[in-house]
């Protein structure tokens, strides 16, 4: 655990310290575009914060490679050439994101870069070798070279775009991905207590570096943000989160471990749980845009965070609400991996989710109530026919507080 803590601290410190020079570089090359109609911020803010996060990743991998426990896990070969795979794929993503943040890039070209990054993971051996399905679905299913390549690239593309879509408010993407990485790290640590294998330890190393990157960037990015991570950072942390989900999904065979009442489904359900908010936003955006005859990548102002702002929440409250949603679903699934968690947790989770929805709707109810009171107060008082109102009625009205 001390090695994991060291990795998080190194990634966080390097990311935090690199943000000021990266911000100066972004301003120098003009990577601080004018505010657009769909933007929430009101002043031009430099992008390219992902370059600082990439520096944190490099520092984390360098340290991890020289640690006895973590270094042995990532160099064991069970997840391919882990360090080379992460360096190559993240380098590809950072180059694509940098060009998009600086000069702008066609969405199809960005998609090609994401596919290439997923392909580099597969090339260096970091792919999904099998699916840990339960016995009633046929048990663990091995994947041939074509299928594992397609599924690995698909996971990378979906997660990268989901994180990129949710990156619309100060501190939102870094916080959500950080919470998702914490949940994945906690699950990998719990899983390592009952099963052996360096694959699960590789997941823990990747997620703890990702946690450090997000924590190091958040002080500069929380509202009001001094710098944005841009596509450079959003696609980078999306790639790392996707990589951790790929490695953890196939960490346990269907008959290797019996965990609580959900022995094999957790490795399949956990990726969905930690990504529930970005995936929901991604699906809604694709449906919304395609139904309007637009490209799925066409920008708009209909994301979940935009709707929370339109309801009446402040910038920070909107971000905190979305943090709460991510924490609720992600750590609920992690709790299911610990012995003794009853099935009643499912309906309790639903009740908590409904409670969050009620809290989210409170500003709208208050605004409607205040608007109704305003209309009632602005309604003109028509005096009775035949002259002014009676003095007694005037006194009664004057003493009323409503």
Buried (B, 14 or more C-beta within 10 A) or exposed (E): EEBBEBBBBBBBBBBBBBBEEBBEBBBEEEBBBEEEEEBBBEEEBBBBBBBBBBBBBBBBBEBBBEBEBBBEBBBBEBBBBBBBBBBBBBBBBBBBBBBBBBEEBEBEEBBEBBBBBBBBBBBBBBBBBBBBBBEEEEBBEEBEEEEBBBBBBBBBBBBBBBBBBBBBBBBBBBBBBBBBBBBBBBBBBBBBEEBEBBBBBBBBBBBBBBBBBBBBBBEBBBBEBBBBBBBBBBBBBBBBBBBBBBBBBBBBBBEBBEBBEBBBBBBBEBBEBBBBBBBBBBEBBBEBBEEEEEEBBEBEBBBBBBBBBEBBBEBBBBBBBBBBBBBBBBBBBBBBBEEEBEEEEEEEBEEBBEEBEEEBEEBEEEEEEEEEEEEEEEEEEEEEEEEEEEEEEEEEEEEEEE
